[in-house]
Every structure is written in C-alpha cells, then in structure tokens.
Amino acid sequence: MAEYINIRGQSIEVVASDPANPTIGQIWYNSTSNTLKGLGVTTAGAWATGNPLNTGRREFAGAGTQTAGLAFGGNINPGLSAVTEEYDGISWTSVNSMNTARAGDAGAGTQTAGLAFGGFGPTFTGATEEYDGISWATSNPMNTARAYAAGAGTQTAALAFGGEAPPLVAATEEYDGNSWTNSNPLNTTRGMLAGGGIQTAALAFGGTTPSLPTGVTEEYNGTSWTNSNNMNTARQNLSGCGTQTAALAVGGEGPPITGATEEYDGNSWTTVNPLNSARQLLVSIGTQPATLAFGGSPGGRTETEEWNGAGTPQTKTITAS
C-alpha cells in the first residue's frame, strides 16, 4: 500500500490542537482527541446549528458577518425591544441597547459600524441610529417613516428601499453617514422584502405586494432599479444577504412558513438546502458562502444557523469508513 508521504510528498504532523490556518489538502493527527483530520471543501452548501440568541425575537435587524454579527431591535413577544447582541462566530453577547425600542427595523454595516433605521415603536418611524461597536448614537431620520423595509450598504453609504408606511411603499433612500436623500423608487411596490449588496449595486427580492407574496427581484445601479429573474419560491417576511452578483435568500412565508434557501448569481436563482428550522421574520447577514441566520417567528425564536456554501473549507475527521 502506498504511504501518504509518497502520495503527497509530506509526512503527517502530530499536533495537540488543530492548526489555526491549515491549507486545503493538509492532514494532521490530533493527539488530544486521538483523531486523524484534514482540511477539505464542501461539495454542497448546508446549514449548521450555532449557539442561540440570548433574547428570542422576530421583526428585527442585523449587520455584519458570520463571525462578527450584530442583532438589534425587534418584537420580543410581547413588546418592542432595543436589545443589541454581538456574535463572535461562537456565541452571542448582550451589549448596549438602541436609544429607540422598535420592531420592523432594517439594518446595514458591520459589527463595529452598524446602522439601524425605520420600524415602528409603536408608530411608524424613520429613526436612524449608528453603532460604533460600543453604543448607539441618534442620527437624522429617513424622509419616509416606515417599517419592514430592506437595507444594504455600509454605515456611511447605506440604502433603504420598500416597506410599509402604511400603505406599502416603493420609496428608495440613500444615506451618506449623516442624512437621507430620496432616489428612484422600486419598480414593484412592496414591504417585508429582503436585500443585499452596496449602495451603488444593491439587490431587492421577495416581499409582499398589495395582493400576494412575490419572488420579484430587482437590481439597483446607484440611480435606478431594473427587473431581473424571479426567485423560485415567492415569499414575504424573508431575509437575505450577500452582493448583487452573489446573494442568498433565506426563510419567509409563502404561505406556509418555510426554510427555503436560494442562491443568486447575478442572473438567476438556484434552490439549495433549506434551513434546519423553518421560520419567517428572521435576519440573515454575511456573504453567500458564509451566512448567519438567526431569530424569527413563530414566536420569538433564538435559533442561530450558519450557512457554509459549496467550496467552503471545512475540517473533517478521517475514519476508516
């Protein structure tokens, strides 16, 4: 039988703990767990269960990445919340609350430079707050007070679109780190939709229209919206993240409440593995290959799930089978 050193040209290293930055194809023996391990890549995307939120909630917002996430606001069943939590890739920690308790808010930015805008608390609001990694500061409100809008971009270059004022609105606004400016509206008026991307290259998808949930997808170029191909599963109360050319749509309600997950490549949507826990009114942040989904409804959920897309590096234990 051929030995590993003759196949790969290297011996298997014995270590007390897994390497911090292994390379694809690297194999090692962990003497602490007495296991042979290696770094490969996933062949299909899948959701893995993570540690739960400290405060169960729905109708809230988030920002950041899979390993540095932020959750804020929401309905805590019953009652409006200003509670904020940070995720470090393993667990959630409660930090300073927002100034305005609300649900149905939208978000953008990162864990250390987050942006919260809109919602109801209990009246519809355009309230905007900036988070610096420690505390929230009130900024200038949106021109159109609304809840259930979608957000994209950064703290100093954000985009808000759609929502419920009421009635449902198509309004789009750009934020420059200080104030909001009206831009061209969505082609399809809707609320309870999802979005991704940046201020000059954003994506809007799903949501509820005056009649039915929709799978309509639109791309924003910094000036106006253009229709693209619809999602495979029309739904409202969904969440999403990623970029205009690599987005992920997660959960929602068709009806029924679903865990459906779809990937967008800049042209069309592809159905992939669903959430382990079907839900709506949840939040998703991060990128298409590395997404964090948390919270939602029915009730005020605490579940957190991590999406590892196809081709994601993954440490695996090697067994005889």
TAZIHU-V350048 format. One record per pair of residues at least 24 apart in sequence whose ideal C-beta (glycine too) atoms are under 6 Angstrom apart, sorted by the first residue. I is the first residue (numbers start at 1). J is the second residue. D is the distance in whole Angstrom. If there is no record, write none. Layout:
((I & J & D) (I & J & D))
This chain:
((35 & 317 & 5) (36 & 318 & 4) (37 & 315 & 6) (37 & 317 & 5) (38 & 318 & 6) (39 & 313 & 6) (39 & 315 & 6) (40 & 316 & 6) (41 & 311 & 5) (41 & 313 & 6) (42 & 308 & 6) (42 & 310 & 6) (42 & 312 & 5) (42 & 314 & 5) (44 & 310 & 5) (45 & 272 & 5) (45 & 273 & 6) (45 & 309 & 4) (45 & 310 & 5) (46 & 273 & 5) (47 & 275 & 6) (47 & 276 & 5) (47 & 305 & 5) (47 & 307 & 5) (48 & 306 & 5) (49 & 305 & 6) (50 & 304 & 4) (50 & 306 & 5) (51 & 91 & 4) (52 & 302 & 4) (52 & 303 & 6) (52 & 304 & 6) (53 & 92 & 5) (53 & 294 & 6) (53 & 295 & 6) (53 & 302 & 4) (54 & 85 & 6) (54 & 92 & 5) (54 & 94 & 5) (55 & 83 & 5) (56 & 300 & 4) (56 & 301 & 6) (56 & 302 & 4) (57 & 81 & 6) (57 & 295 & 5) (57 & 300 & 5) (58 & 281 & 4) (58 & 296 & 5) (58 & 297 & 4) (58 & 300 & 6) (59 & 103 & 4) (59 & 104 & 5) (59 & 281 & 5) (61 & 105 & 5) (61 & 106 & 5) (61 & 107 & 3) (61 & 116 & 6) (62 & 107 & 5) (62 & 283 & 4) (62 & 285 & 5) (63 & 107 & 5) (63 & 109 & 5) (63 & 114 & 4) (64 & 110 & 5) (64 & 111 & 4) (64 & 285 & 5) (65 & 286 & 5) (66 & 286 & 4) (66 & 290 & 4) (66 & 292 & 4) (66 & 306 & 6) (68 & 111 & 4) (69 & 285 & 5) (69 & 292 & 5) (70 & 111 & 5) (70 & 114 & 5) (72 & 98 & 6) (72 & 116 & 5) (73 & 102 & 5) (73 & 105 & 5) (74 & 103 & 5) (75 & 103 & 4) (76 & 300 & 5) (77 & 299 & 6) (77 & 300 & 4) (80 & 121 & 5) (86 & 111 & 6) (96 & 135 & 5) (98 & 129 & 6) (98 & 136 & 5) (99 & 129 & 6) (99 & 136 & 5) (99 & 138 & 5) (100 & 127 & 5) (104 & 147 & 3) (104 & 148 & 5) (106 & 149 & 5) (106 & 151 & 4) (107 & 151 & 5) (108 & 151 & 4) (108 & 153 & 5) (108 & 158 & 4) (109 & 154 & 5) (109 & 155 & 4) (113 & 155 & 4) (115 & 155 & 5) (115 & 158 & 5) (117 & 142 & 6) (117 & 160 & 6) (118 & 146 & 5) (118 & 147 & 6) (118 & 149 & 5) (119 & 147 & 5) (120 & 147 & 5) (130 & 155 & 6) (140 & 179 & 4) (142 & 173 & 6) (142 & 180 & 5) (143 & 173 & 6) (143 & 180 & 5) (143 & 182 & 6) (144 & 171 & 5) (148 & 191 & 4) (148 & 192 & 5) (150 & 193 & 5) (150 & 194 & 6) (150 & 195 & 3) (150 & 204 & 6) (152 & 195 & 5) (152 & 196 & 6) (152 & 197 & 5) (152 & 202 & 4) (153 & 198 & 5) (153 & 199 & 4) (157 & 199 & 4) (159 & 199 & 5) (159 & 202 & 5) (161 & 186 & 6) (161 & 204 & 6) (162 & 186 & 6) (162 & 190 & 5) (162 & 191 & 6) (162 & 193 & 5) (163 & 191 & 5) (164 & 191 & 4) (174 & 199 & 6) (184 & 224 & 4) (186 & 225 & 5) (187 & 218 & 6) (187 & 225 & 5) (187 & 227 & 6) (188 & 216 & 5) (192 & 236 & 4) (192 & 237 & 5) (194 & 238 & 5) (194 & 239 & 5) (194 & 240 & 3) (196 & 240 & 5) (196 & 241 & 5) (196 & 242 & 4) (196 & 247 & 4) (197 & 243 & 5) (197 & 244 & 4) (201 & 244 & 4) (203 & 244 & 5) (203 & 247 & 5) (205 & 231 & 6) (205 & 249 & 6) (206 & 235 & 5) (206 & 238 & 5) (207 & 236 & 6) (208 & 236 & 4) (219 & 244 & 6) (229 & 268 & 5) (231 & 262 & 6) (231 & 269 & 5) (232 & 262 & 6) (232 & 269 & 5) (232 & 271 & 5) (233 & 260 & 5) (237 & 280 & 4) (237 & 281 & 5) (239 & 282 & 5) (239 & 283 & 5) (239 & 284 & 4) (240 & 284 & 6) (241 & 284 & 5) (241 & 285 & 5) (241 & 286 & 5) (241 & 291 & 6) (242 & 287 & 6) (242 & 288 & 4) (246 & 288 & 4) (248 & 288 & 5) (248 & 291 & 5) (250 & 284 & 5) (250 & 293 & 5) (251 & 275 & 6) (251 & 279 & 5) (251 & 280 & 6) (251 & 282 & 5) (252 & 280 & 5) (253 & 280 & 4) (263 & 288 & 6) (275 & 305 & 6) (277 & 303 & 5))
